[in-house]
Amino acid sequence: MDYKMNIAGLDRNLPLCKVTDDLYIAAFILFNDVEITRAAATELLKKAPEFDVIITAESKGIPLAYEMARQAGNKPYIVARKGSKLYMQDVVTIEVRSITTDHVQTLCLGHDEREAMDGKRILIVDDVISTGESLATLEQLVNSVGGNIVGKMTVLAEGNAAKRDDITYLNVLPVFNADGTIKE
């Protein structure tokens, strides 16, 4: 089963994926879809506040963060990594649980990333915000390194995330029953 929707002026069929026996979500994947990544970045930037640096969590938000940074005049973007890398010094870590991952994850920033955000206007971006756990973790990371969050943006707000007034998004992505109907 697929869910058809228009995102940033482009039609896409999103496959429904089982989360639990009575909860399915529509999979929105930016990887390999340059057309929708470019279009979504353009539309989000029209709504974006002034910012200095973009941050996203590894990994599905990376193409969007890159394209927004490029379209905004090659502004810097930072990826909060899922694990510490050898090149990262003085690492700050925070744990997160996401609806699309079956285990607790860790998001990390190294010294260079922290220095790039200190005192700067930070725009948090992601492909989809659902439970808000990844977003909350990114907020904690930015706040812990002295960044000033000026906005939180996503292509799609899934389920109850669409009721939030602290995020900017392009479309609402419903959640689904096992039979493919939209949950109310």
N, C-alpha and C positions, 0 to 999 in steps of 0.2 A: 504494500500500500504506500502511496505517496500523498503528500499534501502540496498542492500547487499554490504558489503565492508570487506576488509581484514585489520585488525588492529593488529600490532605487531605479525603477523604470524597466526592470528586466524580469521576465518570468522564469521561475525555477520550480522544479519538482523535487521536493524534499522527502526522502524515504523515512517512514515511521520506524522507530527503533524501540524495542521493549526495555523499560527501566524496571518495572515490576509487573506482576500479572495484570494489574488494572491501571497502569500508567505507561503511556508511550509518548515519546517526544519525536519531533521532526528534526532530522539531522541536517544542519546547515554547516557546510564545510567550505571555507574560503580557499583552501589549498587547491591548486590547479584551476581556479576560476578567476583568471586575470580580469575578465570583463566585469564581473560583479564586484571584485575588490576595488577596481578603479572607480566604478560608479558609486559604490557605497562611501568610499573615502571622499569623493567630491561632495556628496550630499551631506555627510556629517560635518565637513569643514564649513559648509554654509551656515551651520548652526553652532559652530564651536566658538567659545570665548577666546580671548587673546591668551596665548600660552607660549612657553619657552621650550618645553620638553614633553614628549609623549612617553608614557610607559604602558606596557601590556605584560600579561603573564605568558610564559612559554606554554603552548605553542600555537594554538589556532588563531590568536590575535595578531601574530607577527606580520602576516602579509598586510593586514589593515593598518597597523602602526607604521610600517614602512611606507606604504602608499600615501597615507595622510601626511607623514613627515616630508616626503618628496614633494607632494603637491603644495605643501605650505612653505615651500622655499628651502627645502633640504634642512629642516630643523632636526635636532637630534631626537632619536628614539632609543628607549632602553627596554630590554627584555628581562623581566624577573625570571631567572632560571629555575628549573625544577630541582636542581641540585648544584652544589658547589663544584666549580671547575678548577683545575690546577692553576690557571692564570688569575683566579680571583683571590684578592688579598683582603683580610679583615672583613670576612663575610658576615652579613646580617641575614638571619633566616626566620621565617614565620610559617607555620603549618596551616593547611587549608584542606577542606573536603568539598569536592565538587560533585554535582549530580551525574556528570558524565564519566567519572572516574571511580572505581570501586575501592579505592584506598586513600588514606590521608597522604597528601602531597606536601612538599616543602618548597617554598619560593625563596630565592636567594638574590641578594645584591652584593656586589663587591665594592671595594673602596672607590674605584673609578666611577662606577654608576652613582654611588652615594654622593660623591663630590660634584658630579654633573647636575644633581637635583637640588643640592643645598641652596636654599633661598630662592629657587626658581619657581615659576608658574607651571604646574604640572597638569597635563591632561591625561586622564586614565582612559584607555580604550580597550575594547574587547569585541569579539564577534557576536557573542550572545551572553546576556545576563539572565540567569534563571533564579537560583536560590540567593544569589548575591554573596556567596561565600568567597569566591575568588576575588570579587570586587572589594570586599571588606579586608581581605588580606593585603591586596595592593594598597588600599588606603592606609593600613597600619604600616606597611613598608615605607611609603612616601612620608608619612608623618614622622616616622622614627629617624629619618635622615634629613629632616628640615625642609622638605619640599612643601610648597603651597598648592594644594589641590584646587584648581579653578574649574574643573568640569569632569564629568564621568559620562562617557559616550559608548554606545554599542549599536551595532546594526540592528539586532533583534532583541526585544524584551520578551522573554518567555514566561508564560503563565502569570503568576502574581507579580512578577517584576514590572509588568506594565502599569501596575498601580502605584509604583514609586514615583515620587516627585523630585527625586535627587539625581535622576539619570536622564540623558537625552538619547533617543533612539529613533530609528527610521520606521520600524514596523513592530506590531505585536505578533508574536509567534505563540499560538495556542498550544496547550497540551492535550493529549488524546486518550480516549478509552481504548480498550483492547480491540473493539470493532472498528476503530478508525474515526469514530465521531468525536467531536470536540467536547472536552470536559467543561462543564459549566462551573 
